[in-house]
Amino acid sequence: MGEAKGLMVWGPFDAFIVRIIPAKELRAQVRQKGVVGEDRAYKAWLLRRTIDRLLRDAGSQTTEVPIRSPSIGEVKRGPGRRHAPLSTCTVTPGGRVVPWLAADGPLAYTPEKPPDRDYYFQYGWVLPGIFAEHRNTRRHFYFGASRKDDASELFRFWETARSGDVERVAHILGSVSAEEVMAPVAAYRTVQALGDDAYVLIQHGSYQIVPIGDQPLLERGEVVLYRGVQKSRQFRFLDAGATGSAERSTWRRYVQVQAHVLSDAARSFNSNHDRTKRCETGHIRDQT
């Protein structure tokens, strides 16, 4: 590591302060039962998540700063100016994880409350972090597809949703604890181009449309899996409760990573498409 350096800054900081959070609120998080004995990495992750939640929650006990520069978190429109990045945080103030692009803000749209225009389907603008470095995100990449025609079934689904005709099959919020992570997912009935009934599965901007015949148990809460990993013919499930202390520590770190991934739609999208590198996905980060 390099030699530590001291910095001196002059002038007021009022324009850069977004919110003041009392230290007692943060201390309470790391002193609660089941957390106080955890390692620093887990406590640091918990504090980051708590701070993010408090900054989003207008009803929290944090203190609003009366003076705020419009340049903090906001970008005024003007010639040559780009829009401010939209929130892609998927964690609610209560700590649950939504299956949508965001838990709050313009990207928190749902089939029950769809956006009134296609602007928010244009991932090149609202979700630029999912694209490869060599791609020009000023192009139109609707739903992350390289051509608008490739997303025609999704446009049809959302157009039906705008008319108020939606049929939800499942809506599962995600959750994270020290020992367990549950991913969110939403499922709706839809009709494919040839008139066949199907399900559309939604998770953080990723979609999968499957014929109802391929998932006959979905409405009962069960998903049919068709193949194992690589050459394996069976699916194996790890019982974290039966592991030793070393394995449990590894498991908790794995849970922390998954929580970090699921807390942001762009990271979640990249994770879902990781290692799917092929010619159709060369425009997105398919090898993160």
Buried (B, 14 or more C-beta within 10 A) or exposed (E): EEEEEEEEEEEEEEEEEEBEBEEEBBEEBBEEEEBEEBEEEBBEBBBEBBBBBBBBBEEBEBEEBEEBEEEEEEEEEEEEEEEEBBBBBBBBBEBBBBBBBBBBEEBBBBBEEBBEEBEBBBBBBBBBBBBBEEBEBEEBBBBBBBEBEBBEBBBBBBEBBEEEEBEEBBBBBBBBEBEEBBBBBBBBBBEBEEEEEBBBBBBBBBBEEBEBEEBEEBEEEEEEEEEEEEEEEEEEEEEBEEEEEEEBBEBBBEBBEBBBBBBBBBBBBBBBBEEEEEEEBEBBBBEE
